[in-house]
Amino acid sequence: MGNLSILRGALASAQVSTYTTGTITLPSARTSFVAPTSFDSIASVTLASNADTMGFTSIPGTYKHLQIRGIFNSTAVASGTPRFTLNGDGASGNYSIQAIRNSTIDNENGINQAYMSLAVQRPGFFNCFILDIFDYADTNKFKTFQVRQGVNDYTNSEHYSVFGTGHWRSLSAITSFSLTDQAVSDLTSLSTIALYGIKA
């Protein structure tokens, strides 16, 4: 994750045509950048070595929605199925997803799963995703998601863009998130996920 650099300073001069008469008033300095107050960075994690899982715990319930952005690679030797669970819930039947991959209904989607699939992972290449979790702290409704994902495996000419939606059948407020790869492989070092909170 890089730092955002904001340029500030005086506007030193401006060229005015010699055919123009009168005066032009220039600001002495550019106005300061004002960061938006509705989108907060909560936490981020980067793996220093390979691991079977990465995630967040003790997620505060003070926002309206959550967004998780990430890049990840794995030790898988074939295409895998990256997945996540919420609040440690790995019970079969609690998750469902429908995904479209490259204009085709993806074969990783399904109902009554024990996890939420991120649809696709190509070995040896970093994948990126953005996951939106809506009304995550609302205890009166099931939790719904939207995921966008992409990977470019230029060695094997495998290129994927994925869009999916899904839900978790629970009324519990979401307090933890765990990302894993398929059971026989690990997430690799430098895999990174970042958690953001969106206010109403």
GULUMTI-606225 format. One record per residue (C-alpha): residue number from 1; residue in three letters; x, y, z. Coordinates in nm, 3 decimals. Example, Ala and Ser with C-alpha at 12.3 -4.5 7.8 and 13.67 -1.06 7.14 Angstrom:
<sites>
+--------+------+---------+---------+---------+
! drenba ! kefi !       x !       y !       z !
+--------+------+---------+---------+---------+
!      1 !  ALA !   1.230 !  -0.450 !   0.780 !
!      2 !  SER !   1.367 !  -0.106 !   0.714 !
+--------+------+---------+---------+---------+
</sites>
This chain:
<sites>
+--------+------+---------+---------+---------+
! drenba ! kefi !       x !       y !       z !
+--------+------+---------+---------+---------+
!      1 !  MET !   0.000 !   0.000 !   0.000 !
!      2 !  GLY !   0.156 !   0.328 !  -0.105 !
!      3 !  ASN !   0.133 !   0.667 !   0.052 !
!      4 !  LEU !  -0.079 !   0.939 !  -0.102 !
!      5 !  SER !   0.131 !   1.244 !  -0.176 !
!      6 !  ILE !  -0.049 !   1.577 !  -0.188 !
!      7 !  LEU !   0.122 !   1.866 !  -0.357 !
!      8 !  ARG !   0.086 !   2.198 !  -0.185 !
!      9 !  GLY !   0.256 !   2.531 !  -0.232 !
!     10 !  ALA !   0.237 !   2.882 !  -0.369 !
!     11 !  LEU !   0.138 !   2.941 !  -0.728 !
!     12 !  ALA !   0.447 !   3.136 !  -0.822 !
!     13 !  SER !   0.348 !   3.300 !  -1.149 !
!     14 !  ALA !   0.124 !   3.283 !  -1.454 !
!     15 !  GLN !   0.194 !   3.400 !  -1.806 !
!     16 !  VAL !  -0.051 !   3.669 !  -1.924 !
!     17 !  SER !  -0.077 !   3.776 !  -2.286 !
!     18 !  THR !   0.064 !   4.118 !  -2.362 !
!     19 !  TYR !  -0.265 !   4.197 !  -2.537 !
!     20 !  THR !  -0.455 !   4.168 !  -2.209 !
!     21 !  THR !  -0.514 !   4.479 !  -2.004 !
!     22 !  GLY !  -0.605 !   4.501 !  -1.638 !
!     23 !  THR !  -0.495 !   4.284 !  -1.350 !
!     24 !  ILE !  -0.542 !   3.920 !  -1.254 !
!     25 !  THR !  -0.551 !   3.815 !  -0.891 !
!     26 !  LEU !  -0.389 !   3.480 !  -0.825 !
!     27 !  PRO !  -0.423 !   3.276 !  -0.505 !
!     28 !  SER !  -0.116 !   3.284 !  -0.287 !
!     29 !  ALA !  -0.138 !   2.909 !  -0.219 !
!     30 !  ARG !  -0.333 !   2.610 !  -0.331 !
!     31 !  THR !  -0.605 !   2.494 !  -0.098 !
!     32 !  SER !  -0.520 !   2.197 !   0.119 !
!     33 !  PHE !  -0.651 !   1.853 !   0.028 !
!     34 !  VAL !  -0.941 !   1.751 !   0.250 !
!     35 !  ALA !  -0.966 !   1.375 !   0.293 !
!     36 !  PRO !  -1.317 !   1.226 !   0.268 !
!     37 !  THR !  -1.468 !   1.140 !   0.605 !
!     38 !  SER !  -1.693 !   0.855 !   0.494 !
!     39 !  PHE !  -1.426 !   0.600 !   0.393 !
!     40 !  ASP !  -1.181 !   0.500 !   0.668 !
!     41 !  SER !  -0.877 !   0.273 !   0.660 !
!     42 !  ILE !  -0.918 !   0.033 !   0.954 !
!     43 !  ALA !  -0.633 !  -0.218 !   0.922 !
!     44 !  SER !  -0.409 !  -0.405 !   0.679 !
!     45 !  VAL !  -0.194 !  -0.717 !   0.691 !
!     46 !  THR !   0.090 !  -0.843 !   0.470 !
!     47 !  LEU !   0.231 !  -1.194 !   0.501 !
!     48 !  ALA !   0.603 !  -1.208 !   0.576 !
!     49 !  SER !   0.610 !  -1.580 !   0.492 !
!     50 !  ASN !   0.375 !  -1.840 !   0.350 !
!     51 !  ALA !   0.068 !  -1.911 !   0.564 !
!     52 !  ASP !  -0.253 !  -2.107 !   0.534 !
!     53 !  THR !  -0.471 !  -1.812 !   0.631 !
!     54 !  MET !  -0.478 !  -1.437 !   0.685 !
!     55 !  GLY !  -0.747 !  -1.205 !   0.807 !
!     56 !  PHE !  -0.890 !  -0.964 !   1.061 !
!     57 !  THR !  -1.045 !  -1.003 !   1.406 !
!     58 !  SER !  -1.230 !  -0.763 !   1.637 !
!     59 !  ILE !  -1.374 !  -0.566 !   1.345 !
!     60 !  PRO !  -1.554 !  -0.264 !   1.496 !
!     61 !  GLY !  -1.928 !  -0.235 !   1.439 !
!     62 !  THR !  -1.926 !   0.142 !   1.393 !
!     63 !  TYR !  -1.961 !   0.157 !   1.013 !
!     64 !  LYS !  -2.243 !   0.096 !   0.767 !
!     65 !  HIS !  -2.052 !  -0.122 !   0.520 !
!     66 !  LEU !  -1.708 !  -0.281 !   0.486 !
!     67 !  GLN !  -1.472 !  -0.306 !   0.192 !
!     68 !  ILE !  -1.172 !  -0.538 !   0.172 !
!     69 !  ARG !  -0.908 !  -0.496 !  -0.098 !
!     70 !  GLY !  -0.636 !  -0.748 !  -0.153 !
!     71 !  ILE !  -0.369 !  -0.912 !  -0.363 !
!     72 !  PHE !  -0.265 !  -1.271 !  -0.307 !
!     73 !  ASN !  -0.068 !  -1.558 !  -0.453 !
!     74 !  SER !  -0.055 !  -1.921 !  -0.348 !
!     75 !  THR !   0.165 !  -2.229 !  -0.355 !
!     76 !  ALA !  -0.097 !  -2.420 !  -0.558 !
!     77 !  VAL !   0.032 !  -2.602 !  -0.865 !
!     78 !  ALA !  -0.302 !  -2.576 !  -1.045 !
!     79 !  SER !  -0.594 !  -2.337 !  -1.045 !
!     80 !  GLY !  -0.736 !  -2.311 !  -0.697 !
!     81 !  THR !  -1.041 !  -2.178 !  -0.522 !
!     82 !  PRO !  -0.953 !  -1.894 !  -0.284 !
!     83 !  ARG !  -1.220 !  -1.857 !  -0.020 !
!     84 !  PHE !  -1.315 !  -1.668 !   0.289 !
!     85 !  THR !  -1.522 !  -1.727 !   0.600 !
!     86 !  LEU !  -1.681 !  -1.488 !   0.848 !
!     87 !  ASN !  -1.679 !  -1.508 !   1.228 !
!     88 !  GLY !  -1.507 !  -1.847 !   1.200 !
!     89 !  ASP !  -1.821 !  -2.000 !   1.051 !
!     90 !  GLY !  -1.728 !  -2.300 !   0.836 !
!     91 !  ALA !  -2.061 !  -2.478 !   0.855 !
!     92 !  SER !  -2.188 !  -2.630 !   0.532 !
!     93 !  GLY !  -2.496 !  -2.456 !   0.395 !
!     94 !  ASN !  -2.431 !  -2.105 !   0.529 !
!     95 !  TYR !  -2.278 !  -1.943 !   0.218 !
!     96 !  SER !  -2.391 !  -1.899 !  -0.142 !
!     97 !  ILE !  -2.236 !  -1.722 !  -0.440 !
!     98 !  GLN !  -2.317 !  -1.660 !  -0.805 !
!     99 !  ALA !  -2.027 !  -1.545 !  -1.022 !
!    100 !  ILE !  -1.964 !  -1.455 !  -1.384 !
!    101 !  ARG !  -1.614 !  -1.512 !  -1.522 !
!    102 !  ASN !  -1.523 !  -1.378 !  -1.866 !
!    103 !  SER !  -1.891 !  -1.366 !  -1.971 !
!    104 !  THR !  -1.943 !  -1.729 !  -1.866 !
!    105 !  ILE !  -2.119 !  -1.858 !  -1.558 !
!    106 !  ASP !  -1.830 !  -1.962 !  -1.336 !
!    107 !  ASN !  -1.811 !  -2.325 !  -1.227 !
!    108 !  GLU !  -1.692 !  -2.234 !  -0.878 !
!    109 !  ASN !  -2.020 !  -2.075 !  -0.776 !
!    110 !  GLY !  -2.284 !  -2.263 !  -0.584 !
!    111 !  ILE !  -2.521 !  -2.274 !  -0.292 !
!    112 !  ASN !  -2.502 !  -2.427 !   0.053 !
!    113 !  GLN !  -2.125 !  -2.397 !   0.081 !
!    114 !  ALA !  -1.908 !  -2.391 !   0.393 !
!    115 !  TYR !  -1.722 !  -2.083 !   0.269 !
!    116 !  MET !  -1.754 !  -1.794 !   0.025 !
!    117 !  SER !  -1.555 !  -1.848 !  -0.294 !
!    118 !  LEU !  -1.352 !  -1.576 !  -0.464 !
!    119 !  ALA !  -1.401 !  -1.775 !  -0.785 !
!    120 !  VAL !  -1.053 !  -1.826 !  -0.933 !
!    121 !  GLN !  -0.679 !  -1.834 !  -0.859 !
!    122 !  ARG !  -0.396 !  -1.896 !  -1.106 !
!    123 !  PRO !  -0.077 !  -2.046 !  -0.959 !
!    124 !  GLY !   0.235 !  -1.832 !  -0.962 !
!    125 !  PHE !   0.054 !  -1.503 !  -1.020 !
!    126 !  PHE !  -0.082 !  -1.243 !  -0.784 !
!    127 !  ASN !  -0.459 !  -1.207 !  -0.798 !
!    128 !  CYS !  -0.642 !  -0.891 !  -0.698 !
!    129 !  PHE !  -0.990 !  -0.846 !  -0.555 !
!    130 !  ILE !  -1.228 !  -0.591 !  -0.406 !
!    131 !  LEU !  -1.496 !  -0.726 !  -0.172 !
!    132 !  ASP !  -1.789 !  -0.515 !  -0.053 !
!    133 !  ILE !  -1.983 !  -0.638 !   0.252 !
!    134 !  PHE !  -2.312 !  -0.457 !   0.302 !
!    135 !  ASP !  -2.480 !  -0.384 !   0.637 !
!    136 !  TYR !  -2.223 !  -0.603 !   0.811 !
!    137 !  ALA !  -2.327 !  -0.501 !   1.163 !
!    138 !  ASP !  -2.704 !  -0.529 !   1.109 !
!    139 !  THR !  -2.842 !  -0.811 !   1.325 !
!    140 !  ASN !  -3.180 !  -0.815 !   1.149 !
!    141 !  LYS !  -3.072 !  -0.946 !   0.809 !
!    142 !  PHE !  -2.846 !  -1.193 !   0.629 !
!    143 !  LYS !  -2.519 !  -1.043 !   0.503 !
!    144 !  THR !  -2.474 !  -0.980 !   0.130 !
!    145 !  PHE !  -2.156 !  -0.932 !  -0.075 !
!    146 !  GLN !  -2.024 !  -0.809 !  -0.403 !
!    147 !  VAL !  -1.681 !  -0.916 !  -0.529 !
!    148 !  ARG !  -1.469 !  -0.807 !  -0.824 !
!    149 !  GLN !  -1.156 !  -1.004 !  -0.903 !
!    150 !  GLY !  -0.894 !  -1.029 !  -1.175 !
!    151 !  VAL !  -0.578 !  -1.219 !  -1.267 !
!    152 !  ASN !  -0.348 !  -1.219 !  -1.569 !
!    153 !  ASP !  -0.156 !  -1.545 !  -1.624 !
!    154 !  TYR !   0.045 !  -1.438 !  -1.928 !
!    155 !  THR !   0.255 !  -1.758 !  -1.932 !
!    156 !  ASN !  -0.045 !  -1.980 !  -2.004 !
!    157 !  SER !  -0.260 !  -1.711 !  -2.167 !
!    158 !  GLU !  -0.517 !  -1.745 !  -1.888 !
!    159 !  HIS !  -0.685 !  -1.412 !  -1.814 !
!    160 !  TYR !  -0.982 !  -1.375 !  -1.583 !
!    161 !  SER !  -1.218 !  -1.101 !  -1.478 !
!    162 !  VAL !  -1.477 !  -1.207 !  -1.223 !
!    163 !  PHE !  -1.787 !  -1.039 !  -1.086 !
!    164 !  GLY !  -1.989 !  -1.214 !  -0.819 !
!    165 !  THR !  -2.255 !  -1.167 !  -0.555 !
!    166 !  GLY !  -2.341 !  -1.380 !  -0.258 !
!    167 !  HIS !  -2.465 !  -1.399 !   0.097 !
!    168 !  TRP !  -2.393 !  -1.541 !   0.439 !
!    169 !  ARG !  -2.698 !  -1.684 !   0.613 !
!    170 !  SER !  -2.645 !  -1.530 !   0.954 !
!    171 !  LEU !  -2.799 !  -1.251 !   1.157 !
!    172 !  SER !  -2.477 !  -1.202 !   1.353 !
!    173 !  ALA !  -2.273 !  -0.885 !   1.316 !
!    174 !  ILE !  -1.949 !  -0.957 !   1.129 !
!    175 !  THR !  -1.651 !  -0.927 !   1.361 !
!    176 !  SER !  -1.386 !  -1.134 !   1.180 !
!    177 !  PHE !  -1.274 !  -1.222 !   0.826 !
!    178 !  SER !  -1.044 !  -1.508 !   0.724 !
!    179 !  LEU !  -0.897 !  -1.564 !   0.375 !
!    180 !  THR !  -0.749 !  -1.900 !   0.272 !
!    181 !  ASP !  -0.655 !  -2.082 !  -0.048 !
!    182 !  GLN !  -0.761 !  -2.437 !  -0.128 !
!    183 !  ALA !  -0.690 !  -2.689 !   0.146 !
!    184 !  VAL !  -0.363 !  -2.829 !   0.004 !
!    185 !  SER !  -0.185 !  -2.495 !  -0.051 !
!    186 !  ASP !  -0.081 !  -2.181 !   0.134 !
!    187 !  LEU !  -0.103 !  -1.812 !   0.062 !
!    188 !  THR !   0.243 !  -1.682 !  -0.023 !
!    189 !  SER !   0.450 !  -1.408 !   0.133 !
!    190 !  LEU !   0.364 !  -1.051 !   0.029 !
!    191 !  SER !  -0.005 !  -1.138 !   0.000 !
!    192 !  THR !  -0.181 !  -0.832 !   0.138 !
!    193 !  ILE !  -0.535 !  -0.744 !   0.245 !
!    194 !  ALA !  -0.665 !  -0.409 !   0.366 !
!    195 !  LEU !  -0.989 !  -0.339 !   0.555 !
!    196 !  TYR !  -1.194 !  -0.020 !   0.511 !
!    197 !  GLY !  -1.507 !   0.107 !   0.681 !
!    198 !  ILE !  -1.776 !   0.302 !   0.498 !
!    199 !  LYS !  -1.999 !   0.533 !   0.700 !
!    200 !  ALA !  -2.366 !   0.590 !   0.626 !
+--------+------+---------+---------+---------+
</sites>
